[in-house]
Each structure stands twice: as structure tokens, then as C-alpha cells.
């Protein structure tokens, strides 16, 4: 299993040292878990009082598990990097001129079939990675204060204070998100309500106190600015994984963290139009699959904006949920940027359902 995972990492273009580290962090954990489980299972035989053959069996099996797991984790990677066997590094082994042409053809056909299988597996893995990225920040519910800082090309700032809540629906996938603006006076009382739907269009509601009316936006409005910021409604709601095609571009370090760099292309013109993007490229941390950086191209294929997600904190240890406490988006076409900083973020607060109703939006 460890050798297979190493070949898998090398096929994806990972450098040798990073590949070994990734394998130790994934397959290595599985090897240790199996070794501990087997040792603990046979360890029950130590309770066979007066029957020494059982005790010796338990001890010897535990020693065998320790030696085999340590060999797999320490000795095998060292031997592989030293001797670099062809079946791992995928080097050509056909060096003898006397090899029959029929065997050469068979080897080529087999190699091509294996390559296609590996490509298909990589595509499946990318979909799984994006699915995990989609849910990694979805806590059961949350409450937080946030500061929105809007900065124009000249460096002038506008600061807005908000209070927000989120809560998962009964399917534990779709998220409800309410944001109420508290200041300054020109936006005070503005409320947005975003509700995801896995099987249909998402709901977007906005309440403008000047009109004293709740307005529902259509799907095409997802590409619009989220209450005047450089984030769109689509950025805040999230992107349905099944609506995009994915490609692994490379692997890269971002602030010391190994990341997958994954390209996302909309599967249809409708998805492209509704989200407002012809392409997205995201940098996802390998350890928790949180996005730390994202680049966006507009519908015309021009780079539109870049965003970064920093101060990433584990906010729900039990469920393995993370949250970036600082978000920044920069529109490279206009020079305008937005910084969102969360304060007092708290997960699992028993948030009431009434926060996510149009009636609550109209409350002063």
C-alpha cells in the first residue's frame, strides 16, 4: 500500500521528498493503525493465565507488527529513494535490442491502459477532494461579528460592522447564512439571507431598510457583488461541486503549507453565467483541504480577481471543521479590494431557526 501511494504521488508530479512526506502522512497513518489494531487484538491472549503459548504468541505478533510497520515507514522509503526502481519511477525497462516487437507492442498497450486508469482515478480523487473542501468549513451552526473593510484604488477605506449566523439544514449539507449590517448608518439594517439547495437553485434574499421590503434575487444574481464587496453571492454561498470539471495543475507551498492547485471549469454555459466565472483556480491545503488562495476569471476569460483566506482555525474539533478568520478579495481590473475579518466566531451555539426567515430580516 505504501509503495502504491508513492507511485500515485509521483505520477501526479510531486517531487520525491514531498511525495514521501505525503505518503507517510496518509498511508503511514493507516499502517500504524493496522499494526496497533492487530497487536491489541492479539494482546487479549496475554490474559490466558497458565497457558504460556498464548502469551508468547501475543508478544511475538506485537513484535512482528512493530518491526514490519517501522520497516515500511523507515526502511522501504530509504531503499526506494536510494535504488530508484523502474516500476516505481516509471522508467523504460526496454533496453535490449533483442526484445520481440510483439512484446514491445503489448507493453505499450498495457502502459497506455494503465495510464488511462490512473487518469480516471485522479479525476475521481479530485472530485472527492472538492467535496471535502465544500464541507470542511460547514459547522452545525455558528455566530460571529465581522468587520468589512472596503478599500478603493486610492487607499480610501469604508468600514462596515456586521453580525452573522449560519446553520445547516436537516440534510446536514445545505447551509443557511444570515448577515445583518450594524453600521455605518447608510447600510445599517441591511440584511442578506442565503440558503443553499443541493437539488435546485439557491435562495438569495436581501432586505433594504430604505425600501422596507424583502427582495428575492434570481440565480443569475449570484455573480453580483455581495452587498458592495469584492466577494460575489456565489463566493459566499459556495459552488456546487457537480457543476464544475476539475484538473490538478500542480502542487505548491503557500506560507509553508503544501497545497493542491486545482483548476475548475464550469460544465455548462448556465453555470458560467450564473456564477460569473469562466475559470477558477484554487490552492487547497493538503492537511485539511481548506482553500488558502483563489483566482477567478470573468466570463470573457480575463483574470478578474484574486482572494486569500488566512488565520485558519479549527473551530469544531469533534467534526473536524475549520474557518478562515480573515478573507481578502482584490479586483485586479478595478484595483478595489475587500477585507473581511471575523471576531468572536463561535460554533455549535444552538442557533434558532427564526434567524433564517424573511420575518426576522424585517426586524429593526
C-alpha positions in Angstrom: 0.0 0.0 0.0 2.8 2.4 0.8 4.6 1.7 -2.5 1.3 2.1 -4.4 0.7 5.5 -2.7 4.2 6.6 -3.5 3.8 5.7 -7.2 0.5 7.6 -7.1 2.1 10.8 -5.7 5.0 10.6 -8.3 2.6 10.2 -11.2 0.8 13.4 -10.1 4.2 15.2 -10.5 5.0 15.6 -6.8 8.7 15.9 -6.0 10.3 12.9 -4.3 10.8 14.3 -0.8 7.3 15.9 -0.7 5.8 12.6 -2.1 7.4 10.6 0.7 6.1 13.1 3.3 2.6 12.9 1.9 2.7 9.1 1.8 3.9 8.9 5.4 1.1 11.3 6.4 -1.6 9.1 4.7 -0.5 5.5 4.1 1.8 5.8 7.1 -1.1 6.5 9.5 -3.0 3.6 8.1 -0.1 1.3 8.6 0.3 2.3 12.2 -3.4 2.0 12.8 -3.4 -1.6 11.4 -0.3 -2.5 13.4 -1.8 -1.2 16.6 -5.2 -2.8 16.0 -3.6 -6.3 15.2 -1.3 -6.0 18.3 -4.2 -5.0 20.5 -6.4 -7.8 19.2 -3.8 -10.5 19.9 -2.9 -8.7 23.1 -6.0 -10.3 24.6 -4.1 -13.6 24.6 -1.9 -12.2 27.4 -4.9 -12.8 29.7 -4.5 -16.6 29.2 -3.2 -17.3 32.6 -1.3 -20.5 32.9 -1.2 -21.0 29.1 2.2 -19.6 28.1 2.0 -20.5 24.4 -0.8 -17.9 24.0 1.2 -15.3 25.9 4.3 -15.9 23.7 2.1 -15.7 20.6 0.7 -12.3 21.6 4.2 -11.0 22.4 5.7 -12.3 19.1 2.9 -10.9 17.0 3.2 -7.5 18.6 6.9 -7.5 17.9 6.3 -8.5 14.3 3.8 -5.7 13.9 6.3 -3.2 15.4 9.1 -4.4 13.2 7.1 -4.6 10.0 5.5 -1.1 10.4 8.8 0.5 11.3 10.4 -1.2 8.3 7.6 0.1 6.0 7.8 3.6 7.3 11.6 4.0 7.6 13.5 1.3 5.6 11.3 1.0 2.4 11.3 4.8 1.6 15.1 4.9 2.1 15.6 1.9 -0.2 13.3 3.3 -2.8 15.0 6.7 -2.9 18.4 5.0 -3.0 17.9 2.4 -5.7 15.0 4.1 -7.6 13.4 1.0 -9.1 11.9 1.4 -12.5 8.5 0.0 -11.6 8.0 3.0 -9.2 9.7 5.8 -11.1 8.1 4.6 -14.4 11.3 4.5 -16.3 11.6 2.5 -19.5 12.9 -1.0 -18.9 13.2 -2.0 -22.6 16.9 -1.7 -23.1 17.6 -4.9 -25.0 17.5 -4.7 -28.8 16.6 -8.4 -29.0 13.2 -7.8 -27.5 10.5 -9.0 -29.9 8.3 -6.3 -31.5 5.2 -8.1 -30.3 6.2 -7.8 -26.7 7.0 -4.1 -27.2 3.5 -3.5 -28.5 1.9 -5.5 -25.7 3.9 -3.5 -23.1 2.9 -0.2 -24.8 -0.8 -1.1 -24.9 -0.7 -2.2 -21.2 1.1 1.0 -20.3 -1.5 3.1 -22.1 -4.3 1.3 -20.4 -2.8 1.7 -17.0 -2.2 5.4 -17.7 -5.9 5.9 -18.6 -6.9 4.1 -15.5 -4.6 6.3 -13.4 -6.1 9.4 -15.1 -9.6 8.3 -14.3 -8.7 7.6 -10.7 -7.0 11.0 -10.4 -10.3 12.6 -11.6 -12.3 10.7 -9.1 -9.8 11.7 -6.4 -10.1 15.4 -7.4 -13.9 15.2 -7.1 -13.5 13.7 -3.6 -11.1 16.5 -2.7 -13.5 19.2 -3.8 -16.4 17.5 -2.0 -14.3 17.6 1.2 -13.3 21.2 0.6 -17.0 22.0 0.1 -18.0 20.8 3.6 -14.8 21.3 5.6 -16.0 24.8 6.9 -19.6 23.9 7.4 -20.1 23.8 11.1 -23.5 22.7 12.5 -24.2 26.4 13.3 -22.3 29.5 14.2 -22.5 33.1 15.4 -19.9 35.8 14.7 -19.2 39.5 14.5 -17.4 40.7 11.4 -15.7 43.8 10.1 -16.0 44.5 6.4 -13.3 47.0 5.1 -13.8 48.2 1.6 -10.7 49.9 0.1 -10.6 51.7 -3.2 -7.8 52.1 -5.6 -6.6 55.3 -3.9 -6.5 53.6 -0.5 -9.6 55.2 1.0 -11.5 52.9 3.3 -15.1 52.3 4.3 -15.7 50.1 7.3 -18.9 48.2 8.0 -19.8 46.1 11.1 -22.0 43.1 10.8 -23.5 40.3 12.9 -23.9 36.9 11.2 -25.2 33.4 11.9 -25.2 30.1 10.0 -26.9 26.8 10.4 -27.1 23.6 8.5 -30.4 22.3 7.2 -31.8 18.9 8.1 -29.8 17.2 5.4 -26.6 18.4 7.1 -25.2 19.6 3.7 -27.1 22.8 2.7 -26.2 25.9 4.7 -28.3 28.9 5.7 -26.4 32.1 6.2 -27.8 35.4 7.6 -25.8 38.7 7.7 -27.1 41.8 9.3 -25.3 45.1 8.9 -25.0 47.2 12.1 -23.0 50.2 10.9 -22.4 52.8 9.4 -25.8 54.5 9.1 -26.1 54.2 5.3 -26.2 50.4 5.4 -27.5 49.8 8.9 -30.4 47.4 8.9 -29.5 45.8 5.6 -29.9 42.0 5.9 -28.9 39.3 3.5 -30.2 35.7 3.7 -28.6 32.9 1.6 -30.0 29.4 1.6 -28.3 26.6 -0.3 -30.2 23.8 -2.1 -28.4 20.8 -3.3 -31.1 19.8 -5.8 -32.3 23.2 -7.1 -31.3 26.9 -7.3 -30.1 28.5 -4.1 -32.3 31.2 -2.5 -30.9 34.7 -2.1 -32.9 37.3 -0.2 -32.0 40.9 0.7 -33.7 43.4 2.9 -33.1 47.1 2.3 -34.3 49.3 5.1 -34.9 52.3 2.9 -37.5 50.3 0.9 -38.7 48.4 3.9 -39.1 45.4 1.7 -37.5 42.0 1.3 -36.4 41.3 -2.2 -35.6 37.9 -3.7 -32.8 37.6 -6.2 -32.7 35.1 -9.1 -29.9 32.6 -9.9 -28.2 35.0 -12.3 -27.7 37.4 -9.4 -25.2 35.0 -7.8 -22.5 36.7 -9.8 -23.4 40.2 -8.4 -21.4 41.9 -5.6 -22.3 40.7 -2.1 -23.6 44.0 -0.5 -21.0 46.2 -2.3 -17.9 44.0 -1.6 -15.5 42.3 -3.9 -17.0 39.0 -3.0 -20.0 37.8 -5.0 -23.1 36.0 -3.7 -21.7 32.9 -5.3 -18.4 33.2 -3.4 -20.3 33.4 -0.1 -22.8 30.6 -0.8 -20.2 28.3 -2.4 -20.0 26.4 -5.7 -21.9 23.1 -6.3 -19.1 20.5 -6.8 -21.0 18.6 -9.5 -21.3 21.7 -11.7 -17.6 22.0 -12.5 -14.9 20.0 -14.2 -11.6 19.8 -12.3 -7.9 19.4 -13.2 -4.9 19.2 -11.0 -2.4 21.8 -12.3 0.4 21.3 -9.8 1.4 21.2 -6.1 2.8 24.2 -4.4 3.8 25.6 -1.0 1.8 28.5 0.3 3.2 30.0 3.5 4.9 26.7 4.2 1.8 24.6 3.7 1.7 22.0 0.9 -1.3 22.7 -1.4 -3.1 21.2 -4.3 -3.5 23.7 -7.1 -6.8 22.7 -8.8 -8.5 24.3 -11.8 -12.3 24.4 -12.0 -14.1 24.9 -15.3 -17.9 25.3 -15.5 -19.7 22.3 -17.1 -22.2 24.5 -18.9 -22.9 28.0 -20.1 -25.6 28.3 -17.5 -23.2 27.6 -14.6 -20.7 30.0 -16.2 -23.4 32.7 -16.5 -24.9 32.3 -13.1 -21.6 32.3 -11.2 -19.9 34.8 -13.5 -16.7 32.8 -13.9 -15.2 31.1 -16.9 -12.5 29.5 -14.6 -11.4 29.3 -11.0 -8.0 28.1 -9.7 -7.8 27.2 -6.0 -4.9 26.5 -3.7 -6.2 23.8 -1.2 -4.1 22.8 1.9 -3.4 19.1 1.8 -3.8 18.7 5.6 -7.4 20.0 5.9 -8.4 20.8 2.3 -9.2 24.4 3.2 -8.7 27.0 0.4 -5.9 29.5 1.1 -6.0 31.2 -2.2 -8.3 31.5 -5.2 -8.0 33.2 -8.6 -11.1 34.0 -10.7 -11.5 34.6 -14.5 -14.5 36.6 -15.8 -16.9 35.3 -18.5 -14.6 36.8 -21.2 -11.7 34.7 -19.9 -9.8 37.7 -18.3 -8.4 37.5 -14.8 -11.0 39.2 -12.6 -9.8 38.9 -9.0 -7.7 37.1 -6.5 -8.7 36.2 -3.0 -6.8 34.9 0.1 -8.0 33.1 3.2 -5.8 33.3 6.3 -5.8 32.8 10.1 -7.4 29.4 9.5 -8.6 28.0 12.8 -10.0 24.6 13.9 -13.5 25.7 15.2 -15.1 22.3 15.7 -12.5 19.7 16.8 -15.1 16.9 17.0 -16.3 17.2 13.5 -13.0 18.5 12.0 -14.4 21.8 10.9 -12.2 24.8 10.0 -12.8 28.5 9.4 -10.6 31.3 7.9 -10.9 34.3 10.2 -9.6 36.8 7.5 -10.7 36.9 3.9 -9.4 39.3 1.3 -10.5 39.8 -2.3 -8.8 42.1 -4.8 -10.4 43.0 -8.1 -7.4 43.2 -10.4 -9.4 45.1 -13.1 -10.5 48.0 -10.9 -7.9 47.9 -8.1 -10.7 47.7 -5.4 -10.4 45.3 -2.6 -12.3 44.0 0.4 -11.1 42.6 3.7 -13.5 40.6 6.0 -12.3 39.8 9.5 -14.3 37.6 11.8 -14.4 38.3 15.5 -15.9 36.2 18.3 -16.6 33.3 16.0 -18.3 30.6 17.9 -19.6 27.2 16.5 -22.4 25.0 17.9 -24.4 27.7 19.6 -27.9 26.2 19.2 -28.8 29.0 16.7 -32.6 29.4 16.3 -34.3 28.8 13.0 -36.0 32.2 13.2 -32.8 33.9 12.2 -33.2 32.5 8.7 -36.7 33.8 7.9 -37.8 36.9 5.9 -39.8 37.9 9.0 -36.6 38.2 11.0 -34.9 40.2 8.2 -37.6 42.9 8.6 -37.0 43.4 12.3 -35.3 46.7 13.2 
